[in-house]
Amino acid sequence: MKLSTDRILTTHVGSLPRSQAVTDGVFAIEQGKDVDQEQHCKEVARAVIDVVERQVASGVDAVSDGEMSKLSYATYIKYRISGFDGDSPRRAPADLEDYPTFLERLAATGGTPTYKRPQCVGPIEVIDMEPCNEDTSNFRAAVDLHEPVDAFMNAASPGVIALFQPDSYYNDHEQYLGALADAMRAEYEAIVDAGFILQLDSPDLGLGRHMMFKGQPDAEYERLANLHVEALNHAVRNIDADQMRLHICWGNYEGPHTHDAPMSQVLPIALKAKPQALLFESANPRHAHEWATFAEADIPDDKVLIPGVIDTTTHFIEHPELIAERIERFANIVGRERVIAGTDCGFSTFAGYAGIDPEIAYGKLASLAEGARLASERLW
């Protein structure tokens, strides 16, 4: 991956607002309706071209395809690997359970996904690589046209698949993770083979603490989270570390977040993962202070930090000076060449829910680029 050799580079976590045509198409497919597949594929390809163009115009260096083809960043896998069907009970984060009136409000305003989260009900194996190949082909066309500095593509980690799609077949969490890792390996390697940086989305390491592992003692959460990292490392064993980045977060929603695991607990686990770069939340009010954790941590010399220096759950457009300040804090910890400016999370975690107005999302990215420019002037 491209590093900040002569200026601070910019990127983001991945998802961006989808067009109405793309949103309608992915929901129609989800609901089993008749869909003109050829027309839908054209809409997705056109949307990828447009979203890459907007990222480049906003000053983003390492761009994504915006996850245009995916309904959500974790459930899309049911079209690519076998064993998933039906739906599963919703498990609210522990912080929202403490504030039930807010949980109801979030659901009423569309903040709670209504699409199906299938369970694992059978053996897991690769069934169709064509959706992944279409994604890489669409992205390659857009990247070749608009020529960004770098390009990455998202893929769900074994752990986040397990987080949102519980197992009712293997009845053994470690075996379930192993099956997911073996099946997802093909997608991971296909993304890298297509010439893109692989971003593994692993909010299970943070969000999992107050969802999947809520009520568990700290020692058990840490044991299970380490199992998730081991499964991920097994899946990417054939990929070089510098071709990968890992995203962790505590849930991309505006809420209390009073049950979030502290970064001091999450970071040692996340640093065991093979990917060279680590993307994490550091702009929102619950975690902005935790830059100090990185100052105190023993961060390996080969790791690259991609802190979120803009929030993705509010419509405030952060001032470039504040963004520069946040960038400089991390540059002073690990060195300017090992910092890339990022976002806390994605701007459209699932289709049809742009928590942030699309125009403001790109306004935030433009401010990110300006903040990186200011930080670069001071750091070089």
C-alpha positions as a Python dict, from the first residue, in 0.01 Angstrom:
ca = {
    (1, 'M'): (0, 0, 0),
    (2, 'K'): (107, 359, -61),
    (3, 'L'): (240, 533, 249),
    (4, 'S'): (276, 898, 346),
    (5, 'T'): (627, 951, 210),
    (6, 'D'): (615, 1324, 131),
    (7, 'R'): (274, 1427, 267),
    (8, 'I'): (-6, 1281, 477),
    (9, 'L'): (-225, 1065, 256),
    (10, 'T'): (-601, 1040, 306),
    (11, 'T'): (-849, 753, 293),
    (12, 'H'): (-1173, 639, 458),
    (13, 'V'): (-1328, 317, 583),
    (14, 'G'): (-1518, 211, 272),
    (15, 'S'): (-1893, 250, 240),
    (16, 'L'): (-2034, 559, 70),
    (17, 'P'): (-2393, 665, -11),
    (18, 'R'): (-2544, 459, -292),
    (19, 'S'): (-2766, 593, -568),
    (20, 'Q'): (-3140, 531, -545),
    (21, 'A'): (-3126, 299, -845),
    (22, 'V'): (-2857, 85, -682),
    (23, 'T'): (-3040, 84, -348),
    (24, 'D'): (-3366, -22, -512),
    (25, 'G'): (-3186, -300, -697),
    (26, 'V'): (-3006, -454, -401),
    (27, 'F'): (-3323, -448, -190),
    (28, 'A'): (-3527, -603, -471),
    (29, 'I'): (-3271, -886, -493),
    (30, 'E'): (-3281, -923, -114),
    (31, 'Q'): (-3661, -951, -122),
    (32, 'G'): (-3659, -1209, -401),
    (33, 'K'): (-3832, -985, -654),
    (34, 'D'): (-3787, -1009, -1029),
    (35, 'V'): (-3488, -795, -1122),
    (36, 'D'): (-3345, -705, -1459),
    (37, 'Q'): (-2997, -830, -1368),
    (38, 'E'): (-2831, -682, -1674),
    (39, 'Q'): (-2971, -337, -1599),
    (40, 'H'): (-2884, -367, -1230),
    (41, 'C'): (-2525, -462, -1312),
    (42, 'K'): (-2500, -156, -1536),
    (43, 'E'): (-2633, 66, -1257),
    (44, 'V'): (-2376, -72, -1012),
    (45, 'A'): (-2090, -30, -1261),
    (46, 'R'): (-2198, 329, -1330),
    (47, 'A'): (-2224, 399, -957),
    (48, 'V'): (-1869, 272, -897),
    (49, 'I'): (-1736, 503, -1170),
    (50, 'D'): (-1920, 796, -1012),
    (51, 'V'): (-1818, 721, -653),
    (52, 'V'): (-1449, 692, -741),
    (53, 'E'): (-1468, 1020, -933),
    (54, 'R'): (-1626, 1196, -632),
    (55, 'Q'): (-1364, 1060, -393),
    (56, 'V'): (-1078, 1179, -613),
    (57, 'A'): (-1244, 1520, -655),
    (58, 'S'): (-1280, 1546, -276),
    (59, 'G'): (-910, 1484, -225),
    (60, 'V'): (-919, 1121, -113),
    (61, 'D'): (-595, 941, -201),
    (62, 'A'): (-679, 576, -127),
    (63, 'V'): (-1030, 520, -260),
    (64, 'S'): (-1283, 236, -248),
    (65, 'D'): (-1572, 122, -466),
    (66, 'G'): (-1803, 255, -195),
    (67, 'E'): (-1938, -100, -146),
    (68, 'M'): (-2192, -19, -415),
    (69, 'S'): (-2294, -377, -491),
    (70, 'K'): (-2349, -479, -129),
    (71, 'L'): (-2661, -445, 81),
    (72, 'S'): (-2442, -444, 391),
    (73, 'Y'): (-2079, -507, 471),
    (74, 'A'): (-2135, -840, 647),
    (75, 'T'): (-2449, -1009, 511),
    (76, 'Y'): (-2346, -990, 143),
    (77, 'I'): (-2154, -1314, 189),
    (78, 'K'): (-2470, -1526, 174),
    (79, 'Y'): (-2459, -1491, -206),
    (80, 'R'): (-2098, -1607, -220),
    (81, 'I'): (-2057, -1886, 34),
    (82, 'S'): (-2300, -2162, 127),
    (83, 'G'): (-2459, -2249, 459),
    (84, 'F'): (-2666, -1936, 527),
    (85, 'D'): (-3043, -1902, 523),
    (86, 'G'): (-3340, -1749, 701),
    (87, 'D'): (-3304, -1473, 958),
    (88, 'S'): (-3169, -1440, 1310),
    (89, 'P'): (-3284, -1259, 1624),
    (90, 'R'): (-3158, -905, 1664),
    (91, 'R'): (-2915, -847, 1950),
    (92, 'A'): (-2912, -484, 2056),
    (93, 'P'): (-2583, -336, 2178),
    (94, 'A'): (-2567, -321, 2556),
    (95, 'D'): (-2550, 59, 2564),
    (96, 'L'): (-2879, 89, 2374),
    (97, 'E'): (-3046, -158, 2610),
    (98, 'D'): (-2971, 90, 2888),
    (99, 'Y'): (-3166, 357, 2699),
    (100, 'P'): (-3474, 182, 2555),
    (101, 'T'): (-3650, 501, 2446),
    (102, 'F'): (-3350, 593, 2234),
    (103, 'L'): (-3335, 238, 2094),
    (104, 'E'): (-3699, 274, 1985),
    (105, 'R'): (-3625, 610, 1829),
    (106, 'L'): (-3327, 468, 1639),
    (107, 'A'): (-3541, 187, 1499),
    (108, 'A'): (-3819, 428, 1400),
    (109, 'T'): (-3582, 651, 1204),
    (110, 'G'): (-3428, 367, 1002),
    (111, 'G'): (-3110, 334, 1205),
    (112, 'T'): (-3180, -32, 1279),
    (113, 'P'): (-3139, -254, 971),
    (114, 'T'): (-3455, -433, 857),
    (115, 'Y'): (-3291, -670, 607),
    (116, 'K'): (-3235, -1034, 693),
    (117, 'R'): (-2931, -1151, 884),
    (118, 'P'): (-2924, -1522, 798),
    (119, 'Q'): (-2803, -1791, 1033),
    (120, 'C'): (-2546, -2055, 950),
    (121, 'V'): (-2760, -2363, 893),
    (122, 'G'): (-2530, -2584, 687),
    (123, 'P'): (-2171, -2650, 578),
    (124, 'I'): (-1978, -2344, 458),
    (125, 'E'): (-1794, -2344, 127),
    (126, 'V'): (-1745, -2117, -173),
    (127, 'I'): (-2040, -2134, -414),
    (128, 'D'): (-1995, -1834, -646),
    (129, 'M'): (-1691, -1614, -713),
    (130, 'E'): (-1866, -1418, -988),
    (131, 'P'): (-2001, -1142, -757),
    (132, 'C'): (-1649, -1078, -629),
    (133, 'N'): (-1510, -1083, -983),
    (134, 'E'): (-1775, -832, -1092),
    (135, 'D'): (-1679, -606, -802),
    (136, 'T'): (-1309, -613, -888),
    (137, 'S'): (-1383, -562, -1258),
    (138, 'N'): (-1606, -260, -1192),
    (139, 'F'): (-1353, -113, -954),
    (140, 'R'): (-1063, -168, -1195),
    (141, 'A'): (-1250, 23, -1467),
    (142, 'A'): (-1317, 314, -1231),
    (143, 'V'): (-960, 324, -1096),
    (144, 'D'): (-809, 312, -1444),
    (145, 'L'): (-1035, 600, -1549),
    (146, 'H'): (-984, 833, -1251),
    (147, 'E'): (-632, 728, -1141),
    (148, 'P'): (-637, 770, -761),
    (149, 'V'): (-315, 739, -564),
    (150, 'D'): (-422, 401, -422),
    (151, 'A'): (-727, 175, -408),
    (152, 'F'): (-869, -67, -152),
    (153, 'M'): (-1163, -305, -144),
    (154, 'N'): (-1356, -415, 163),
    (155, 'A'): (-1428, -772, 268),
    (156, 'A'): (-1595, -908, 581),
    (157, 'S'): (-1366, -1076, 831),
    (158, 'P'): (-1458, -1421, 964),
    (159, 'G'): (-1528, -1263, 1301),
    (160, 'V'): (-1776, -1002, 1181),
    (161, 'I'): (-1963, -1264, 979),
    (162, 'A'): (-1996, -1467, 1299),
    (163, 'L'): (-2101, -1155, 1491),
    (164, 'F'): (-2403, -1080, 1276),
    (165, 'Q'): (-2486, -1429, 1150),
    (166, 'P'): (-2497, -1674, 1440),
    (167, 'D'): (-2413, -2040, 1405),
    (168, 'S'): (-2682, -2307, 1442),
    (169, 'Y'): (-2495, -2579, 1250),
    (170, 'Y'): (-2140, -2628, 1377),
    (171, 'N'): (-2228, -2570, 1743),
    (172, 'D'): (-1865, -2489, 1809),
    (173, 'H'): (-1747, -2129, 1773),
    (174, 'E'): (-1388, -2213, 1688),
    (175, 'Q'): (-1496, -2461, 1421),
    (176, 'Y'): (-1742, -2206, 1280),
    (177, 'L'): (-1469, -1943, 1256),
    (178, 'G'): (-1237, -2193, 1089),
    (179, 'A'): (-1495, -2278, 825),
    (180, 'L'): (-1555, -1908, 757),
    (181, 'A'): (-1182, -1842, 728),
    (182, 'D'): (-1134, -2124, 479),
    (183, 'A'): (-1427, -2010, 266),
    (184, 'M'): (-1347, -1637, 268),
    (185, 'R'): (-983, -1694, 174),
    (186, 'A'): (-1076, -1711, -195),
    (187, 'E'): (-1235, -1365, -187),
    (188, 'Y'): (-946, -1213, 5),
    (189, 'E'): (-691, -1347, -240),
    (190, 'A'): (-901, -1248, -542),
    (191, 'I'): (-909, -884, -427),
    (192, 'V'): (-531, -874, -387),
    (193, 'D'): (-476, -1059, -716),
    (194, 'A'): (-685, -790, -886),
    (195, 'G'): (-431, -531, -772),
    (196, 'F'): (-616, -376, -477),
    (197, 'I'): (-539, -336, -110),
    (198, 'L'): (-755, -573, 94),
    (199, 'Q'): (-941, -410, 381),
    (200, 'L'): (-1072, -658, 635),
    (201, 'D'): (-1366, -520, 831),
    (202, 'S'): (-1350, -652, 1187),
    (203, 'P'): (-1578, -451, 1418),
    (204, 'D'): (-1628, -775, 1611),
    (205, 'L'): (-1310, -688, 1802),
    (206, 'G'): (-1469, -368, 1938),
    (207, 'L'): (-1845, -380, 1881),
    (208, 'G'): (-1845, -748, 1967),
    (209, 'R'): (-1767, -667, 2330),
    (210, 'H'): (-2111, -512, 2388),
    (211, 'M'): (-2302, -734, 2144),
    (212, 'M'): (-2171, -1084, 2078),
    (213, 'F'): (-1971, -1103, 2402),
    (214, 'K'): (-2186, -887, 2629),
    (215, 'G'): (-2220, -1027, 2977),
    (216, 'Q'): (-1897, -1224, 2942),
    (217, 'P'): (-1606, -1166, 3181),
    (218, 'D'): (-1317, -968, 3033),
    (219, 'A'): (-1096, -1275, 3019),
    (220, 'E'): (-1352, -1466, 2810),
    (221, 'Y'): (-1406, -1173, 2574),
    (222, 'E'): (-1031, -1144, 2522),
    (223, 'R'): (-998, -1519, 2464),
    (224, 'L'): (-1272, -1519, 2202),
    (225, 'A'): (-1151, -1199, 2034),
    (226, 'N'): (-806, -1354, 2004),
    (227, 'L'): (-968, -1656, 1839),
    (228, 'H'): (-1119, -1418, 1584),
    (229, 'V'): (-776, -1276, 1506),
    (230, 'E'): (-628, -1624, 1471),
    (231, 'A'): (-901, -1717, 1222),
    (232, 'L'): (-839, -1400, 1025),
    (233, 'N'): (-464, -1461, 1016),
    (234, 'H'): (-525, -1815, 894),
    (235, 'A'): (-746, -1686, 612),
    (236, 'V'): (-485, -1435, 489),
    (237, 'R'): (-180, -1657, 534),
    (238, 'N'): (-93, -1627, 164),
    (239, 'I'): (-118, -1246, 149),
    (240, 'D'): (164, -1007, 237),
    (241, 'A'): (95, -779, 533),
    (242, 'D'): (160, -463, 331),
    (243, 'Q'): (-126, -553, 97),
    (244, 'M'): (-381, -541, 378),
    (245, 'R'): (-547, -309, 627),
    (246, 'L'): (-774, -395, 921),
    (247, 'H'): (-1071, -188, 1036),
    (248, 'I'): (-1198, -207, 1394),
    (249, 'C'): (-1477, -3, 1551),
    (250, 'W'): (-1741, 0, 1823),
    (251, 'G'): (-2043, 32, 1595),
    (252, 'N'): (-2119, 305, 1343),
    (253, 'Y'): (-2417, 455, 1522),
    (254, 'E'): (-2478, 772, 1720),
    (255, 'G'): (-2552, 643, 2067),
    (256, 'P'): (-2427, 637, 2428),
    (257, 'H'): (-2143, 386, 2367),
    (258, 'T'): (-2110, 354, 2743),
    (259, 'H'): (-2028, -17, 2720),
    (260, 'D'): (-1749, 13, 2461),
    (261, 'A'): (-1436, -180, 2547),
    (262, 'P'): (-1149, 64, 2604),
    (263, 'M'): (-883, 91, 2335),
    (264, 'S'): (-631, -26, 2592),
    (265, 'Q'): (-812, -362, 2589),
    (266, 'V'): (-881, -382, 2215),
    (267, 'L'): (-548, -260, 2079),
    (268, 'P'): (-323, -545, 2202),
    (269, 'I'): (-562, -792, 2036),
    (270, 'A'): (-589, -599, 1710),
    (271, 'L'): (-211, -563, 1682),
    (272, 'K'): (-181, -942, 1660),
    (273, 'A'): (-360, -935, 1324),
    (274, 'K'): (-138, -970, 1017),
    (275, 'P'): (-250, -663, 814),
    (276, 'Q'): (5, -383, 815),
    (277, 'A'): (-238, -95, 864),
    (278, 'L'): (-494, -48, 1139),
    (279, 'L'): (-800, 175, 1093),
    (280, 'F'): (-981, 277, 1412),
    (281, 'E'): (-1216, 531, 1563),
    (282, 'S'): (-1048, 828, 1726),
    (283, 'A'): (-1273, 1125, 1644),
    (284, 'N'): (-1601, 1048, 1820),
    (285, 'P'): (-1648, 1179, 2177),
    (286, 'R'): (-1626, 834, 2335),
    (287, 'H'): (-1281, 752, 2195),
    (288, 'A'): (-1113, 1080, 2099),
    (289, 'H'): (-906, 1077, 2418),
    (290, 'E'): (-757, 737, 2343),
    (291, 'W'): (-476, 870, 2124),
    (292, 'A'): (-290, 858, 2455),
    (293, 'T'): (-327, 478, 2457),
    (294, 'F'): (-120, 463, 2138),
    (295, 'A'): (146, 684, 2295),
    (296, 'E'): (179, 433, 2577),
    (297, 'A'): (153, 117, 2364),
    (298, 'D'): (432, -92, 2217),
    (299, 'I'): (337, -55, 1850),
    (300, 'P'): (547, -273, 1615),
    (301, 'D'): (774, -74, 1383),
    (302, 'D'): (606, -217, 1073),
    (303, 'K'): (252, -111, 1167),
    (304, 'V'): (78, 184, 998),
    (305, 'L'): (-193, 379, 1180),
    (306, 'I'): (-502, 511, 1003),
    (307, 'P'): (-688, 700, 1277),
    (308, 'G'): (-1038, 825, 1220),
    (309, 'V'): (-995, 1201, 1230),
    (310, 'I'): (-1352, 1277, 1123),
    (311, 'D'): (-1671, 1136, 1277),
    (312, 'T'): (-1915, 947, 1055),
    (313, 'T'): (-2228, 976, 1272),
    (314, 'T'): (-2280, 1355, 1295),
    (315, 'H'): (-2337, 1631, 1042),
    (316, 'F'): (-2069, 1857, 1184),
    (317, 'I'): (-1801, 1911, 920),
    (318, 'E'): (-1484, 1910, 1125),
    (319, 'H'): (-1259, 2213, 1085),
    (320, 'P'): (-938, 2137, 893),
    (321, 'E'): (-734, 2273, 1185),
    (322, 'L'): (-889, 2018, 1421),
    (323, 'I'): (-826, 1743, 1167),
    (324, 'A'): (-463, 1853, 1132),
    (325, 'E'): (-425, 1856, 1509),
    (326, 'R'): (-552, 1499, 1533),
    (327, 'I'): (-321, 1381, 1254),
    (328, 'E'): (-19, 1543, 1416),
    (329, 'R'): (-84, 1369, 1747),
    (330, 'F'): (-46, 1029, 1584),
    (331, 'A'): (245, 1141, 1367),
    (332, 'N'): (426, 1245, 1683),
    (333, 'I'): (374, 894, 1822),
    (334, 'V'): (479, 669, 1531),
    (335, 'G'): (627, 911, 1276),
    (336, 'R'): (466, 1092, 985),
    (337, 'E'): (538, 814, 732),
    (338, 'R'): (334, 567, 935),
    (339, 'V'): (14, 772, 952),
    (340, 'I'): (-266, 798, 695),
    (341, 'A'): (-566, 1018, 772),
    (342, 'G'): (-893, 825, 780),
    (343, 'T'): (-1252, 825, 903),
    (344, 'D'): (-1408, 665, 1208),
    (345, 'C'): (-1624, 433, 998),
    (346, 'G'): (-1819, 421, 672),
    (347, 'F'): (-2075, 675, 555),
    (348, 'S'): (-2341, 422, 450),
    (349, 'T'): (-2311, 104, 655),
    (350, 'F'): (-2600, -51, 465),
    (351, 'A'): (-2790, 43, 150),
    (352, 'G'): (-3079, 281, 202),
    (353, 'Y'): (-2934, 426, 521),
    (354, 'A'): (-2709, 720, 462),
    (355, 'G'): (-2686, 828, 824),
    (356, 'I'): (-2497, 1130, 697),
    (357, 'D'): (-2642, 1338, 415),
    (358, 'P'): (-2447, 1241, 102),
    (359, 'E'): (-2338, 1596, 22),
    (360, 'I'): (-2216, 1647, 377),
    (361, 'A'): (-2030, 1315, 362),
    (362, 'Y'): (-1827, 1447, 70),
    (363, 'G'): (-1791, 1781, 245),
    (364, 'K'): (-1634, 1596, 536),
    (365, 'L'): (-1396, 1417, 300),
    (366, 'A'): (-1294, 1749, 145),
    (367, 'S'): (-1225, 1886, 493),
    (368, 'L'): (-1023, 1571, 566),
    (369, 'A'): (-805, 1644, 263),
    (370, 'E'): (-755, 2006, 369),
    (371, 'G'): (-666, 1901, 723),
    (372, 'A'): (-412, 1654, 586),
    (373, 'R'): (-263, 1933, 373),
    (374, 'L'): (-223, 2156, 679),
    (375, 'A'): (-67, 1875, 880),
    (376, 'S'): (171, 1799, 595),
    (377, 'E'): (294, 2159, 586),
    (378, 'R'): (388, 2129, 953),
    (379, 'L'): (531, 1778, 943),
    (380, 'W'): (755, 1811, 636),
}
